């Protein structure tokens, strides 16, 4: 009688073990494991429904780009910091256009674009990192100057910008340590200052924030030095929720435990989920709106020692900017 074929113990296909294994494997390692183990492949497909999986890697080529913004008609635009322009990609990850291309012959060219917020009518507010300011730009090529107006917040560095209803939210911080942050609220069209919040009390204060995300009435801030996510209503600046704590690791291949943060630097919100990237942790966490961990995507590649971590949720696609170097790229994930 022929010997029975070896069988995988049922425990190895359990939800807890598969979820644990997925959390400690880089995306390419997950697919390698699934390719050699049918039980793991079946469990992988079943248990990861609704989770993100990578579909394209190393899309584009940028220089120190750290932000991606969803385009109104689909796809994303990436502010190429040292490239001096805005690169547009289709939902499939193909570069289709360059907005405001840099030219040494034009005094209205962008120098160090870092973030974008679309206003409409062919215009967008663009963060210029050096010198730190906000510029309202014409995106269509015309004989007129590209730059319509500028906003220079006194004594502050500008990191991110987002549209919320008829207002413009501008994420800033103090010029030096301890990098106390605040959100300035401007008129979306005119750039006229209206109010500011986020620095009025110890509970509200956040430090080292580089990214924010707007979802309905709420604005979510990734507070890097607080190792937390802080959530405000942008209409009144009231802190509604704060979660997260610093997580440490004794292994450079691992960051904190799920639900803890190690230098959160990027954030995106949508589909009932909060997605946070961690520069020091070199990973992405997917959480519920209450802050409960749902998925961990880890990056172990040596090239991601300086993980950029800028996130953009566009439909069911998640765009994540890779190493913060002069040759960085974006990876594209999709919900299974």
BAVO-457136 format. One record per atom (N, C-alpha, C): residue in one letter; x, y, z; residue number from 1. Coordinates in steps of 0.2 Angstrom, whole numbers. Layout:
- a,X,Y,Z,NUM
...
//
This chain:
- x,4,-6,0,1
- x,0,0,0,1
- x,4,6,0,1
- x,3,11,-4,2
- x,7,17,-5,2
- x,6,21,1,2
- x,11,25,3,3
- x,10,29,9,3
- x,6,35,8,3
- x,2,37,12,4
- x,-2,43,11,4
- x,2,49,11,4
- x,0,54,6,5
- x,4,60,5,5
- x,4,64,12,5
- x,10,67,13,6
- x,10,72,19,6
- x,5,77,19,6
- x,2,78,25,7
- x,-3,83,25,7
- x,-1,89,30,7
- x,-3,95,29,8
- x,-2,101,33,8
- x,-6,101,39,8
- x,-4,102,45,9
- x,-8,102,51,9
- x,-13,108,50,9
- x,-19,107,52,10
- x,-24,112,52,10
- x,-22,118,55,10
- x,-18,118,60,11
- x,-16,124,64,11
- x,-12,129,59,11
- x,-8,126,54,12
- x,-4,130,50,12
- x,-8,134,45,12
- x,-15,132,44,13
- x,-19,136,40,13
- x,-24,140,44,13
- x,-23,141,50,14
- x,-28,145,55,14
- x,-27,152,53,14
- x,-32,156,55,15
- x,-32,163,53,15
- x,-27,167,57,15
- x,-26,165,64,16
- x,-21,168,68,16
- x,-14,167,65,16
- x,-12,161,63,17
- x,-6,160,61,17
- x,-4,163,54,17
- x,-9,163,50,18
- x,-8,166,43,18
- x,-7,173,44,18
- x,-12,176,48,19
- x,-11,184,49,19
- x,-5,186,52,19
- x,-2,182,57,20
- x,4,183,60,20
- x,10,182,55,20
- x,10,177,51,21
- x,15,176,46,21
- x,15,182,41,21
- x,9,184,39,22
- x,9,189,34,22
- x,12,196,36,22
- x,11,197,43,23
- x,13,203,46,23
- x,21,203,46,23
- x,24,197,46,24
- x,31,197,47,24
- x,35,195,41,24
- x,31,195,35,25
- x,34,194,29,25
- x,33,200,24,25
- x,39,202,20,26
- x,38,207,15,26
- x,33,204,10,26
- x,30,209,6,27
- x,25,207,1,27
- x,28,201,-4,27
- x,34,202,-6,28
- x,37,197,-11,28
- x,38,190,-7,28
- x,39,190,-1,29
- x,40,184,3,29
- x,34,180,4,29
- x,28,184,4,30
- x,22,181,5,30
- x,20,177,-1,30
- x,21,180,-7,31
- x,20,177,-14,31
- x,24,171,-15,31
- x,31,171,-12,32
- x,35,165,-13,32
- x,33,160,-9,32
- x,30,161,-3,33
- x,28,156,2,33
- x,22,153,-1,33
- x,17,157,-4,34
- x,11,154,-7,34
- x,12,150,-13,34
- x,18,151,-17,35
- x,19,148,-23,35
- x,22,141,-21,35
- x,25,139,-15,36
- x,27,133,-14,36
- x,23,129,-9,36
- x,18,132,-6,37
- x,13,128,-2,37
- x,6,130,-3,37
- x,3,124,-6,38
- x,-4,125,-8,38
- x,-9,127,-2,38
- x,-8,123,4,39
- x,-12,125,10,39
- x,-11,133,11,39
- x,-5,135,11,40
- x,-4,142,13,40
- x,-7,146,8,40
- x,-6,144,1,41
- x,-9,148,-4,41
- x,-17,149,-3,41
- x,-20,143,-2,42
- x,-27,144,-1,42
- x,-29,148,5,42
- x,-25,147,11,43
- x,-26,151,17,43
- x,-25,159,15,43
- x,-20,160,11,44
- x,-18,167,9,44
- x,-23,170,6,44
- x,-26,167,1,45
- x,-31,170,-3,45
- x,-38,171,1,45
- x,-39,166,5,46
- x,-45,167,9,46
- x,-45,172,14,46
- x,-39,172,18,47
- x,-39,176,24,47
- x,-37,183,22,47
- x,-34,185,16,48
- x,-32,191,15,48
- x,-37,195,11,48
- x,-43,192,10,49
- x,-49,196,6,49
- x,-50,203,10,49
- x,-50,208,6,50
- x,-51,215,8,50
- x,-44,218,11,50
- x,-39,214,11,51
- x,-32,217,12,51
- x,-29,220,6,51
- x,-24,223,7,52
- x,-20,226,1,52
- x,-14,221,-1,52
- x,-13,220,-7,53
- x,-8,217,-10,53
- x,-4,221,-15,53
- x,2,220,-16,54
- x,6,224,-20,54
- x,5,222,-28,54
- x,4,226,-32,55
- x,2,224,-39,55
- x,8,227,-44,55
- x,11,233,-42,56
- x,16,236,-46,56
- x,22,238,-41,56
- x,28,237,-43,57
- x,33,240,-39,57
- x,38,244,-43,57
- x,41,249,-40,58
- x,46,253,-43,58
- x,43,257,-49,58
- x,37,260,-48,59
- x,34,264,-53,59
- x,37,271,-53,59
- x,39,274,-59,60
- x,42,280,-59,60
- x,49,281,-57,60
- x,52,287,-58,61
- x,58,288,-55,61
- x,58,296,-53,61
- x,59,297,-46,62
- x,59,304,-44,62
- x,65,305,-39,62
- x,66,311,-37,63
- x,71,313,-33,63
- x,68,316,-27,63
- x,69,312,-21,64
- x,66,314,-15,64
- x,59,316,-14,64
- x,55,313,-19,65
- x,48,314,-18,65
- x,45,310,-12,65
- x,40,314,-9,66
- x,38,311,-2,66
- x,30,311,-2,66
- x,27,314,-7,67
- x,19,315,-7,67
- x,16,313,-13,67
- x,10,309,-13,68
- x,6,308,-19,68
- x,-1,310,-18,68
- x,-4,313,-23,69
- x,-11,316,-22,69
- x,-15,313,-27,69
- x,-21,311,-25,70
- x,-26,308,-30,70
- x,-28,313,-35,70
- x,-29,312,-41,71
- x,-31,316,-47,71
- x,-39,316,-47,71
- x,-42,321,-48,72
- x,-49,321,-48,72
- x,-52,316,-53,72
- x,-49,315,-58,73
- x,-52,310,-63,73
- x,-49,303,-63,73
- x,-45,302,-58,74
- x,-42,295,-57,74
- x,-34,296,-58,74
- x,-31,291,-55,75
- x,-23,292,-55,75
- x,-21,296,-50,75
- x,-14,297,-50,76
- x,-11,302,-45,76
- x,-6,306,-48,76
- x,-5,312,-44,77
- x,1,316,-46,77
- x,6,316,-40,77
- x,12,316,-42,78
- x,18,316,-37,78
- x,22,322,-38,78
- x,23,325,-33,79
- x,27,331,-33,79
- x,34,329,-32,79
- x,38,330,-38,80
- x,45,328,-38,80
- x,49,333,-36,80
- x,52,332,-29,81
- x,55,337,-26,81
- x,61,341,-29,81
- x,66,336,-31,82
- x,72,339,-35,82
- x,71,339,-42,82
- x,66,336,-45,83
- x,64,336,-52,83
- x,61,343,-54,83
- x,58,346,-49,84
- x,55,353,-50,84
- x,48,353,-54,84
- x,44,347,-54,85
- x,38,347,-58,85
- x,33,342,-54,85
- x,27,341,-57,86
- x,22,337,-55,86
- x,21,332,-60,86
- x,22,325,-58,87
- x,21,320,-63,87
- x,15,316,-62,87
- x,11,315,-67,88
- x,4,312,-67,88
- x,5,305,-69,88
- x,1,300,-65,89
- x,1,293,-67,89
- x,-6,291,-68,89
- x,-7,286,-72,90
- x,-14,283,-73,90
- x,-15,279,-67,90
- x,-21,276,-66,91
- x,-22,271,-61,91
- x,-18,265,-62,91
- x,-16,263,-68,92
- x,-12,257,-70,92
- x,-5,258,-68,92
- x,-3,265,-67,93
- x,4,266,-65,93
- x,8,268,-70,93
- x,5,271,-76,94
- x,9,273,-81,94
- x,10,281,-81,94
- x,16,284,-82,95
- x,16,291,-82,95
- x,13,293,-89,95
- x,8,298,-88,96
- x,4,301,-93,96
- x,5,308,-95,96
- x,8,312,-90,97
- x,9,319,-91,97
- x,14,322,-86,97
- x,16,328,-87,98
- x,20,332,-83,98
- x,17,339,-82,98
- x,15,340,-76,99
- x,12,347,-75,99
- x,18,352,-73,99
- x,17,358,-75,100
- x,22,363,-73,100
- x,29,361,-74,100
- x,31,359,-80,101
- x,38,356,-81,101
- x,43,361,-79,101
- x,49,359,-76,102
- x,54,364,-74,102
- x,57,367,-80,102
- x,59,373,-80,103
- x,63,377,-85,103
- x,67,382,-82,103
- x,73,382,-84,104
- x,78,387,-81,104
- x,76,394,-84,104
- x,73,394,-90,105
- x,71,400,-93,105
- x,65,403,-90,105
- x,61,400,-86,106
- x,55,403,-83,106
- x,56,404,-76,106
- x,55,410,-74,107
- x,55,412,-67,107
- x,49,410,-63,107
- x,44,407,-66,108
- x,38,405,-62,108
- x,38,397,-62,108
- x,44,394,-63,109
- x,45,387,-62,109
- x,45,385,-55,109
- x,42,379,-53,110
- x,43,376,-46,110
- x,50,375,-45,110
- x,52,375,-39,111
- x,59,374,-37,111
- x,60,367,-33,111
- x,56,367,-28,112
- x,56,361,-24,112
- x,49,359,-22,112
- x,45,357,-26,113
- x,38,355,-25,113
- x,37,349,-20,113
- x,33,349,-15,114
- x,33,344,-10,114
- x,26,341,-9,114
- x,20,345,-11,115
- x,14,342,-10,115
- x,9,346,-14,115
- x,3,344,-16,116
- x,-2,347,-20,116
- x,-9,346,-18,116
- x,-13,351,-19,117
- x,-20,351,-17,117
- x,-24,354,-23,117
- x,-28,351,-26,118
- x,-32,353,-32,118
- x,-37,357,-30,118
- x,-38,363,-33,119
- x,-43,368,-31,119
- x,-49,368,-37,119
- x,-47,366,-43,120
- x,-52,367,-48,120
- x,-50,372,-53,120
- x,-54,372,-59,121
- x,-52,377,-64,121
- x,-45,377,-66,121
- x,-42,371,-66,122
- x,-35,371,-69,122
- x,-30,374,-64,122
- x,-31,374,-58,123
- x,-27,377,-53,123
- x,-26,372,-47,123
- x,-20,373,-44,124
- x,-19,369,-38,124
- x,-14,373,-33,124
- x,-15,372,-27,125
- x,-10,374,-22,125
- x,-4,369,-21,125
- x,2,372,-22,126
- x,8,368,-21,126
- x,12,370,-16,126
- x,15,365,-12,127
- x,20,367,-6,127
- x,27,367,-9,127
- x,30,373,-9,128
- x,37,373,-10,128
- x,41,372,-4,128
- x,46,368,-4,129
- x,49,366,2,129
- x,55,371,4,129
- x,58,373,-1,130
- x,64,378,0,130
- x,63,384,-5,130
- x,62,390,-3,131
- x,60,392,4,131
- x,53,390,5,131
- x,52,388,11,132
- x,45,385,13,132
- x,39,390,12,132
- x,35,389,7,133
- x,29,393,6,133
- x,24,389,2,133
- x,18,392,1,134
- x,13,389,-3,134
- x,11,393,-9,134
- x,11,390,-15,135
- x,10,394,-21,135
- x,4,391,-25,135
- x,-1,396,-27,136
- x,-6,394,-31,136
- x,-4,394,-38,136
- x,-5,388,-42,137
- x,-2,388,-48,137
- x,-7,386,-54,137
- x,-6,389,-60,138
- x,-10,387,-66,138
- x,-7,380,-68,138
- x,-11,375,-69,139
- x,-8,369,-72,139
- x,-8,369,-79,139
- x,-12,372,-83,140
- x,-12,372,-90,140
- x,-6,377,-93,140
- x,-3,375,-98,141
- x,2,379,-101,141
- x,-1,385,-105,141
- x,0,391,-102,142
- x,-2,397,-105,142
- x,3,402,-106,142
- x,2,408,-109,143
- x,7,413,-109,143
- x,7,417,-103,143
- x,2,416,-98,144
- x,2,420,-92,144
- x,7,416,-87,144
- x,8,420,-82,145
- x,13,417,-77,145
- x,9,411,-74,145
- x,13,406,-72,146
- x,10,400,-69,146
- x,8,401,-62,146
- x,12,406,-59,147
- x,11,407,-52,147
- x,5,413,-51,147
- x,0,411,-48,148
- x,-5,416,-47,148
- x,-4,420,-40,148
- x,-3,417,-35,149
- x,-1,420,-28,149
- x,3,416,-24,149
- x,5,419,-19,150
- x,9,415,-14,150
- x,7,416,-7,150
- x,8,411,-2,151
- x,6,412,5,151
- x,13,410,9,151
- x,15,415,13,152
- x,21,413,16,152
- x,20,414,24,152
- x,19,408,27,153
- x,17,408,34,153
- x,23,410,38,153
- x,22,415,42,154
- x,28,418,46,154
- x,31,413,51,154
- x,37,412,51,155
- x,40,408,56,155
- x,38,401,56,155
- x,37,398,50,156
- x,34,391,50,156
- x,37,387,44,156
- x,37,381,44,157
- x,39,377,39,157
- x,32,373,36,157
- x,31,373,30,158
- x,25,370,27,158
- x,26,363,25,158
- x,22,358,27,159
- x,24,351,25,159
- x,18,349,20,159
- x,12,350,22,160
- x,7,347,18,160
- x,1,352,17,160
- x,-4,350,12,161
- x,-9,354,10,161
- x,-15,350,8,161
- x,-21,352,10,162
- x,-27,348,8,162
- x,-33,352,7,162
- x,-38,351,3,163
- x,-44,354,2,163
- x,-49,351,7,163
- x,-53,355,11,164
- x,-58,353,15,164
- x,-64,357,14,164
- x,-69,355,10,165
- x,-75,359,8,165
- x,-72,366,4,165
- x,-74,372,7,166
- x,-72,378,3,166
- x,-66,381,7,166
- x,-62,377,11,167
- x,-56,379,14,167
- x,-50,375,12,167
- x,-44,378,14,168
- x,-38,375,12,168
- x,-34,374,19,168
- x,-33,367,20,169
- x,-29,366,27,169
- x,-22,365,25,169
- x,-18,369,29,170
- x,-10,369,28,170
- x,-7,367,34,170
- x,-3,361,34,171
- x,0,358,39,171
- x,7,361,40,171
- x,8,364,46,172
- x,15,368,47,172
- x,18,366,53,172
- x,24,368,54,173
- x,27,367,61,173
- x,32,372,62,173
- x,35,373,68,174
- x,39,378,70,174
- x,46,376,66,174
- x,50,381,66,175
- x,56,381,62,175
- x,62,376,65,175
- x,61,375,71,176
- x,66,371,74,176
- x,63,366,80,176
- x,68,362,83,177
- x,65,358,88,177
- x,62,362,94,177
- x,56,359,96,178
- x,53,353,95,178
- x,48,352,90,178
- x,48,356,85,179
- x,44,355,79,179
- x,37,355,81,179
- x,34,360,84,180
- x,27,360,86,180
- x,23,361,80,180
- x,18,357,79,181
- x,14,358,73,181
- x,8,362,74,181
- x,5,364,68,182
- x,-2,367,69,182
- x,-5,366,61,182
- x,-11,367,61,183
- x,-15,367,55,183
- x,-18,374,54,183
- x,-16,378,48,184
- x,-18,384,47,184
- x,-24,383,42,184
- x,-29,387,42,185
- x,-35,386,38,185
- x,-36,393,34,185
- x,-36,392,27,186
- x,-36,397,23,186
- x,-42,397,18,186
- x,-44,402,15,187
- x,-49,402,10,187
- x,-46,398,4,187
- x,-50,393,1,188
- x,-47,389,-4,188
- x,-45,393,-10,188
- x,-49,398,-12,189
- x,-48,402,-18,189
- x,-43,408,-17,189
- x,-44,412,-12,190
- x,-40,418,-11,190
- x,-34,417,-7,190
- x,-34,411,-3,191
- x,-28,410,2,191
- x,-28,415,8,191
- x,-34,418,9,192
- x,-35,423,15,192
- x,-35,418,21,192
- x,-31,421,26,193
- x,-30,417,32,193
- x,-37,418,36,193
- x,-39,412,39,194
- x,-45,412,43,194
- x,-44,410,50,194
- x,-41,405,52,195
- x,-39,403,59,195
- x,-34,397,59,195
- x,-32,395,64,196
- x,-27,389,65,196
- x,-29,385,71,196
- x,-27,379,71,197
- x,-28,375,77,197
- x,-23,369,78,197
- x,-23,366,83,198
- x,-18,360,84,198
- x,-13,362,89,198
- x,-12,368,91,199
- x,-6,369,96,199
- x,-9,373,102,199
- x,-15,373,103,200
- x,-18,378,108,200
- x,-18,374,115,200
- x,-17,368,115,201
- x,-17,364,122,201
- x,-12,358,122,201
- x,-10,356,127,202
- x,-5,350,128,202
- x,-9,344,124,202
- x,-15,343,125,203
- x,-18,337,122,203
- x,-19,337,115,203
- x,-20,343,112,204
- x,-20,344,105,204
- x,-13,344,101,204
- x,-8,346,105,205
- x,-2,348,102,205
- x,1,341,98,205
- x,4,342,93,206
- x,8,337,89,206
- x,14,339,87,206
- x,19,335,86,207
- x,26,337,85,207
- x,29,332,79,207
- x,32,336,74,208
- x,35,332,69,208
- x,31,330,63,208
- x,25,332,63,209
- x,20,330,58,209
- x,22,332,51,209
- x,21,327,46,210
- x,23,329,39,210
- x,17,328,35,210
- x,12,324,37,211
- x,7,322,32,211
- x,0,322,36,211
- x,-5,324,32,212
- x,-12,324,35,212
- x,-17,321,30,212
- x,-23,319,32,213
- x,-28,316,27,213
- x,-34,319,29,213
- x,-38,321,24,214
- x,-45,324,26,214
- x,-50,318,23,214
- x,-55,317,28,215
- x,-60,312,26,215
- x,-67,315,29,215
- x,-71,318,25,216
- x,-77,322,27,216
- x,-76,327,32,216
- x,-78,327,38,217
- x,-78,333,43,217
- x,-71,332,47,217
- x,-67,327,46,218
- x,-62,325,50,218
- x,-55,326,46,218
- x,-50,328,50,219
- x,-43,329,47,219
- x,-39,324,52,219
- x,-35,320,49,220
- x,-31,315,52,220
- x,-23,317,51,220
- x,-20,317,57,221
- x,-13,320,57,221
- x,-8,314,59,221
- x,-3,312,56,222
- x,2,308,58,222
- x,7,311,62,222
- x,7,311,68,223
- x,12,315,73,223
- x,18,310,74,223
- x,23,312,70,224
- x,29,307,70,224
- x,32,307,77,224
- x,33,313,80,225
- x,37,312,86,225
- x,33,311,92,225
- x,26,311,91,226
- x,21,309,96,226
- x,20,301,96,226
- x,22,298,90,227
- x,21,291,88,227
- x,13,290,89,227
- x,9,294,86,228
- x,2,294,87,228
- x,-2,297,81,228
- x,-8,295,80,229
- x,-13,298,75,229
- x,-17,303,79,229
- x,-18,309,77,230
- x,-23,314,80,230
- x,-28,316,75,230
- x,-34,316,78,231
- x,-40,317,73,231
- x,-44,323,76,231
- x,-45,328,71,232
- x,-48,334,73,232
- x,-54,335,68,232
- x,-59,339,70,233
- x,-64,341,66,233
- x,-61,348,63,233
- x,-61,348,57,234
- x,-57,354,54,234
- x,-62,361,54,234
- x,-68,360,55,235
- x,-72,366,55,235
- x,-71,370,62,235
- x,-70,367,67,236
- x,-69,370,74,236
- x,-62,369,77,236
- x,-58,364,74,237
- x,-51,363,77,237
- x,-51,359,83,237
- x,-57,355,85,238
- x,-57,351,91,238
- x,-54,345,90,238
- x,-50,343,95,239
- x,-47,336,95,239
- x,-53,331,97,239
- x,-54,326,92,240
- x,-59,321,93,240
- x,-57,314,95,240
- x,-51,313,93,241
- x,-48,306,95,241
- x,-40,306,94,241
- x,-37,302,98,242
- x,-30,301,98,242
- x,-28,294,100,242
- x,-24,291,96,243
- x,-23,284,97,243
- x,-15,283,95,243
- x,-12,278,98,244
- x,-6,276,96,244
- x,-1,277,102,244
- x,5,274,102,245
- x,10,275,107,245
- x,16,272,104,245
- x,22,275,106,246
- x,28,273,104,246
- x,30,265,105,246
- x,32,262,100,247
- x,34,255,100,247
- x,41,254,98,247
- x,45,251,102,248
- x,52,250,101,248
- x,53,242,99,248
- x,59,241,96,249
- x,61,234,94,249
- x,68,233,95,249
- x,70,227,97,250
- x,77,225,98,250
- x,79,222,91,250
- x,75,222,86,251
- x,77,219,80,251
- x,76,224,74,251
- x,81,225,70,252
- x,81,230,65,252
- x,76,228,59,252
- x,74,221,59,253
- x,70,219,54,253
- x,62,220,57,253
- x,61,222,63,254
- x,55,222,65,254
- x,54,229,68,254
- x,48,232,68,255
- x,46,238,71,255
- x,42,236,77,255
- x,38,241,79,256
- x,34,240,85,256
- x,28,234,84,256
- x,24,233,89,257
- x,19,228,88,257
- x,13,232,84,257
- x,9,228,81,258
- x,3,231,78,258
- x,-1,236,82,258
- x,-3,241,80,259
- x,-6,246,84,259
- x,-2,251,87,259
- x,5,250,88,260
- x,10,254,90,260
- x,13,257,84,260
- x,16,263,85,261
- x,20,267,80,261
- x,27,268,81,261
- x,31,268,76,262
- x,38,270,76,262
- x,40,275,71,262
- x,38,281,73,263
- x,39,287,68,263
- x,34,287,62,263
- x,28,288,64,264
- x,23,288,58,264
- x,24,294,54,264
- x,24,293,47,265
- x,26,299,43,265
- x,21,300,37,265
- x,17,295,35,266
- x,12,296,30,266
- x,5,293,33,266
- x,0,296,30,267
- x,-7,294,32,267
- x,-12,295,26,267
- x,-16,290,26,268
- x,-22,290,21,268
- x,-28,287,24,268
- x,-34,290,22,269
- x,-40,287,25,269
- x,-45,286,20,269
- x,-49,281,20,270
- x,-54,279,15,270
- x,-57,272,16,270
- x,-63,271,14,271
- x,-66,264,15,271
- x,-66,261,22,271
- x,-67,266,26,272
- x,-68,264,33,272
- x,-61,262,37,272
- x,-56,264,34,273
- x,-49,262,36,273
- x,-44,268,37,273
- x,-40,268,41,274
- x,-34,272,42,274
- x,-28,269,40,274
- x,-24,271,36,275
- x,-18,268,33,275
- x,-12,273,35,275
- x,-7,270,39,276
- x,-1,274,42,276
- x,5,271,40,276
- x,10,275,37,277
- x,17,272,36,277
- x,21,275,41,277
- x,26,271,43,278
- x,31,272,48,278
- x,38,273,45,278
- x,41,278,46,279
- x,48,279,43,279
- x,53,275,47,279
- x,53,276,54,280
- x,58,272,57,280
- x,56,264,57,280
- x,49,263,57,281
- x,47,256,57,281
- x,48,252,51,281
- x,48,256,45,282
- x,49,254,38,282
- x,43,249,37,282
- x,37,251,38,283
- x,31,247,37,283
- x,25,251,36,283
- x,19,248,34,284
- x,13,251,33,284
- x,8,247,38,284
- x,4,251,41,285
- x,-1,248,45,285
- x,-8,250,43,285
- x,-13,245,42,286
- x,-20,247,40,286
- x,-24,246,47,286
- x,-28,251,49,287
- x,-31,251,55,287
- x,-39,252,54,287
- x,-43,250,58,288
- x,-50,253,58,288
- x,-50,260,60,288
- x,-56,263,59,289
- x,-57,270,61,289
- x,-56,271,69,289
- x,-57,265,73,290
- x,-56,266,80,290
- x,-48,264,82,290
- x,-44,263,77,291
- x,-37,262,78,291
- x,-35,255,79,291
- x,-40,250,78,292
- x,-38,243,79,292
- x,-34,241,73,292
- x,-29,237,74,293
- x,-24,235,68,293
- x,-28,229,64,293
- x,-28,230,57,294
- x,-31,225,53,294
- x,-26,222,48,294
- x,-20,225,47,295
- x,-15,222,42,295
- x,-9,226,43,295
- x,-3,222,43,296
- x,3,225,43,296
- x,7,223,37,296
- x,10,228,33,297
- x,14,227,27,297
- x,21,229,29,297
- x,26,225,29,298
- x,33,226,31,298
- x,37,227,25,298
- x,42,231,26,299
- x,47,232,21,299
- x,54,231,24,299
- x,58,226,22,300
- x,64,224,25,300
- x,70,226,20,300
- x,69,228,14,301
- x,74,229,9,301
- x,79,235,12,301
- x,85,233,11,302
- x,90,238,14,302
- x,89,245,10,302
- x,87,245,4,303
- x,86,251,1,303
- x,81,256,4,303
- x,77,253,8,304
- x,72,257,12,304
- x,74,259,19,304
- x,80,260,20,305
- x,83,262,26,305
- x,80,269,28,305
- x,79,273,22,306
- x,76,280,23,306
- x,69,279,20,306
- x,65,276,23,307
- x,58,275,20,307
- x,54,281,19,307
- x,52,283,13,308
- x,49,289,12,308
- x,42,289,15,308
- x,38,284,13,309
- x,32,283,17,309
- x,26,287,15,309
- x,26,292,10,310
- x,20,295,8,310
- x,15,291,5,310
- x,9,292,7,311
- x,3,287,5,311
- x,-2,291,2,311
- x,-6,288,-3,312
- x,-11,291,-6,312
- x,-16,285,-8,312
- x,-22,286,-6,313
- x,-28,281,-7,313
- x,-32,284,-13,313
- x,-32,280,-18,314
- x,-35,282,-24,314
- x,-40,276,-27,314
- x,-46,277,-25,315
- x,-51,271,-26,315
- x,-49,265,-22,315
- x,-48,260,-25,316
- x,-46,254,-21,316
- x,-38,253,-21,316
- x,-35,258,-24,317
- x,-27,257,-24,317
- x,-24,262,-19,317
- x,-18,259,-16,318
- x,-14,263,-12,318
- x,-8,264,-15,318
- x,-6,270,-15,319
- x,1,272,-18,319
- x,6,274,-12,319
- x,12,271,-12,320
- x,16,272,-7,320
- x,23,274,-10,320
- x,26,279,-8,321
- x,32,281,-10,321
- x,38,278,-6,321
- x,43,276,-10,322
- x,48,272,-7,322
- x,54,275,-4,322
- x,60,273,-5,323
- x,66,276,-1,323
- x,66,284,-3,323
- x,68,288,3,324
- x,68,295,2,324
- x,75,296,0,324
- x,77,295,-7,325
- x,83,296,-10,325
- x,83,300,-16,325
- x,88,301,-20,326
- x,88,305,-26,326
- x,86,300,-32,326
- x,84,294,-30,327
- x,81,289,-35,327
- x,76,285,-32,327
- x,70,288,-30,328
- x,65,285,-27,328
- x,59,283,-32,328
- x,55,279,-29,329
- x,49,277,-34,329
- x,43,276,-30,329
- x,38,274,-33,330
- x,31,272,-29,330
- x,29,265,-30,330
- x,26,262,-25,331
- x,24,255,-26,331
- x,16,256,-26,331
- x,13,252,-29,332
- x,5,252,-30,332
- x,2,246,-27,332
- x,-2,246,-22,333
- x,-6,241,-19,333
- x,-13,241,-21,333
- x,-17,236,-21,334
- x,-24,236,-22,334
- x,-27,231,-17,334
- x,-33,233,-15,335
- x,-37,229,-11,335
- x,-39,222,-14,335
- x,-38,216,-11,336
- x,-40,210,-14,336
- x,-47,209,-14,336
//
